[in-house]
Amino acid sequence: MEAPRKETGFDRAAAITRSLLGYGVLAGVFYVTLGLGQAFMRDGFDLSRHSLSLLANGPWGWVQTLNFAVTGLMVLAASVGIARALRPARLALTLVAIYGGSLIVAGVFPADPMDGFPPGAPTGAADEMSTAGFVHLAAGGIGFVALAAAFVALGASFAARGHTTMARSSRLSAAVLLLAFLAGAATATSILGVVLLWIAVLVGWGWLATTSVALYRAVPHPDLHRRPQTP
């Protein structure tokens, strides 16, 4: 009996999908690494009291603005990769893309200086919220809600494909992210509020990365000769 032959060639579509999904992993690493790097280098910044959004203020604020913009573009790329891997997945694409867009908007409109940062800013919250500060806060709220909803949509897609563990984890991540964000936003000027916001951020990035890796592995290898041999 003749042995099955392996196909040769390159699947460009699979390669593109895998590349786009890679940004779902890189986005969170890039954002958190660059943010923490600034946090330890900027005078007056205290991780126990200040959110990374405040880094967009002051002489070096452009670095955090760039952080938001580049990270947002990575998330937009990942949203396309997710949609290609889970086709059809328009809802997940739209929701993850909204989160990416919210990051870009949050970078263009910085948070108001507060609680002593940058140096010279008033203690506690600003007496009046600026237009930029309001847009930044609204973008953050819309973005986190969209990301939580995206996790629910992804959970449904995983469930439909029989991946029960991924489905449950997606829904759990959505609940933790949303609750932590809402509670953190309500207590943003306290240490607890900062901790809760960090939980929301890390859960969001962590599950986006986990989902991207899972889908990356599910996409067939672009080199056809490296795919499992079919009878």
BAMAR-863568 format. One record per residue (C-alpha): residue number from 0; z, y, x. Coordinates in steps of 0.05 Angstrom, whole numbers. Each point is the difference from the previous one (the first is absolute). Example, Ala and Ser with C-alpha at 12.3 -4.5 7.8 and 13.67 -1.06 7.14 Angstrom:
REM residues 2
SITE num     up  north   east
SITE   0    156    -90    246
SITE   1    -13     69     27
This chain:
REM residues 231
SITE num     up  north   east
SITE   0      0      0      0
SITE   1    -20     68     28
SITE   2     58     46     16
SITE   3      3     65    -41
SITE   4    -30     60     35
SITE   5     36     64     10
SITE   6    -34     64    -19
SITE   7    -12     51     54
SITE   8     -3     75     -7
SITE   9     44     58    -18
SITE  10     27     22    -67
SITE  11     -1     75      4
SITE  12     33     10    -68
SITE  13     59    -44     19
SITE  14      8     38     66
SITE  15      1     67    -36
SITE  16     52    -25    -51
SITE  17     45    -27     55
SITE  18     -6     65     39
SITE  19     19     42    -61
SITE  20     60    -45    -14
SITE  21     23     11     71
SITE  22     14     73    -18
SITE  23     51    -24    -52
SITE  24     41    -26     58
SITE  25    -12     58     48
SITE  26     14     56    -50
SITE  27     75    -12     -6
SITE  28      9    -14     74
SITE  29    -37     64     18
SITE  30     38     43    -50
SITE  31     70    -25     17
SITE  32    -11     -2     76
SITE  33    -28     71      3
SITE  34     52     25    -48
SITE  35     59    -30     38
SITE  36    -29     25     66
SITE  37      1     71    -27
SITE  38     69    -10    -31
SITE  39     30    -14     69
SITE  40    -38     56     34
SITE  41      6     58    -49
SITE  42     60     46      8
SITE  43     47      1    -59
SITE  44    -29    -62    -35
SITE  45     52    -49    -25
SITE  46    -23    -67    -28
SITE  47     64     -6    -40
SITE  48    -15     64    -38
SITE  49    -74     15      5
SITE  50    -60    -36    -27
SITE  51    -62     -7     44
SITE  52    -38     47    -47
SITE  53     40     59     28
SITE  54    -33    -11     68
SITE  55    -63     35    -27
SITE  56     39     65      8
SITE  57      9     40     65
SITE  58    -43      9     62
SITE  59    -17    -74      6
SITE  60     -9    -11    -74
SITE  61    -74    -14      9
SITE  62     17    -67     30
SITE  63     33    -24    -65
SITE  64    -57     30    -40
SITE  65    -48    -41     42
SITE  66     45    -60    -10
SITE  67     -6      6    -76
SITE  68    -75     11      3
SITE  69    -17    -58     47
SITE  70     47    -47    -36
SITE  71    -29     19    -67
SITE  72    -70    -15     24
SITE  73     23    -68     25
SITE  74     30    -16    -68
SITE  75    -66     20    -33
SITE  76    -37    -48     46
SITE  77     50    -55    -16
SITE  78     -9     12    -75
SITE  79    -74    -15      7
SITE  80     16    -62     41
SITE  81     49    -25    -53
SITE  82    -52     10    -55
SITE  83    -53    -37     41
SITE  84     47    -58     13
SITE  85     25     -6    -72
SITE  86    -65     18    -35
SITE  87      3     22    -55
SITE  88     61     42     13
SITE  89    -16     71    -24
SITE  90     71     14    -23
SITE  91     31    -19     67
SITE  92    -54     40     36
SITE  93     14     62    -42
SITE  94     76     -3      6
SITE  95      1    -12     75
SITE  96    -52     55      9
SITE  97     44     48    -40
SITE  98     56    -15     49
SITE  99    -46     14     59
SITE 100    -23     65    -32
SITE 101     71     21    -14
SITE 102     16     -6     74
SITE 103    -57     47     18
SITE 104     22     50    -53
SITE 105     72     -5     24
SITE 106    -24     18     70
SITE 107    -41     60    -23
SITE 108     59     27    -41
SITE 109     63     -7     43
SITE 110     71     -9    -27
SITE 111     43     63     -1
SITE 112     46      9     60
SITE 113     71    -20    -18
SITE 114     68    -22     25
SITE 115     -7     35     67
SITE 116    -69    -26     19
SITE 117    -39     29     32
SITE 118     54     40     37
SITE 119     15     62    -41
SITE 120    -13    -32    -67
SITE 121     54      9    -53
SITE 122     56    -52     -7
SITE 123    -13    -47    -58
SITE 124    -60      4    -45
SITE 125    -42     63     -4
SITE 126     21     49    -55
SITE 127    -71      2    -28
SITE 128    -54    -53      8
SITE 129    -66     26     25
SITE 130    -67    -21    -29
SITE 131    -14    -42     61
SITE 132     68    -33     -5
SITE 133    -11    -16    -73
SITE 134    -69    -30     13
SITE 135     29    -41     58
SITE 136     55    -27    -45
SITE 137    -48    -15    -56
SITE 138    -48    -35     47
SITE 139     56    -43     26
SITE 140     23    -19    -69
SITE 141    -70    -17    -24
SITE 142    -14    -38     64
SITE 143     62    -44     -3
SITE 144     -9    -15    -74
SITE 145    -74    -18     13
SITE 146     19    -46     58
SITE 147     53    -35    -42
SITE 148    -51     -9    -56
SITE 149    -50    -26     51
SITE 150     50    -54     21
SITE 151      7    -21    -73
SITE 152    -76     -4     -6
SITE 153     -5    -39     64
SITE 154     55    -46    -26
SITE 155    -43    -15    -61
SITE 156    -60    -15     45
SITE 157     41    -47     43
SITE 158     28    -35    -61
SITE 159    -70    -10    -28
SITE 160    -19    -34     65
SITE 161     61    -45     -1
SITE 162     38     36     56
SITE 163     67      2    -36
SITE 164     42     20     61
SITE 165    -45     60     16
SITE 166     -1     19    -74
SITE 167     75      0     -6
SITE 168      9     37     66
SITE 169    -50     53    -22
SITE 170     39     13    -64
SITE 171     67      1     35
SITE 172    -27     48     53
SITE 173    -25     45    -56
SITE 174     68      2    -34
SITE 175     38     13     65
SITE 176    -49     54     22
SITE 177      2     38    -65
SITE 178     76     -4    -10
SITE 179     14     21     72
SITE 180    -49     58     -4
SITE 181     27     27    -66
SITE 182     72     -7     21
SITE 183    -15     29     69
SITE 184    -38     59    -29
SITE 185     59     15    -46
SITE 186     49      1     59
SITE 187    -47     24     54
SITE 188     49     49     32
SITE 189     51    -55     13
SITE 190      2    -56     52
SITE 191     -6    -51    -56
SITE 192    -62     35    -25
SITE 193    -32     -2     69
SITE 194     17    -74      7
SITE 195    -30    -16    -68
SITE 196    -64     38     16
SITE 197     -6    -39     65
SITE 198      8    -65    -39
SITE 199    -57     22    -46
SITE 200    -44     18     59
SITE 201     13    -64     39
SITE 202     -8    -45    -61
SITE 203    -65     35    -17
SITE 204    -30     -6     69
SITE 205     28    -70     10
SITE 206    -30    -30    -62
SITE 207    -66     36      8
SITE 208     -4    -31     70
SITE 209     21    -68    -26
SITE 210    -52      2    -55
SITE 211    -54     23     49
SITE 212     16    -58     48
SITE 213      0    -51    -56
SITE 214    -68     24    -25
SITE 215    -27      5     71
SITE 216     15    -74     10
SITE 217    -32    -17    -67
SITE 218    -66     34     18
SITE 219    -46    -51     34
SITE 220    -10     11     75
SITE 221    -62     43     13
SITE 222    -25    -48     53
SITE 223    -31    -55    -42
SITE 224      8    -54     53
SITE 225     75     12      1
SITE 226      8    -13    -75
SITE 227     26    -68    -23
SITE 228    -54    -52      1
SITE 229    -25    -19    -70
SITE 230    -23    -71    -17
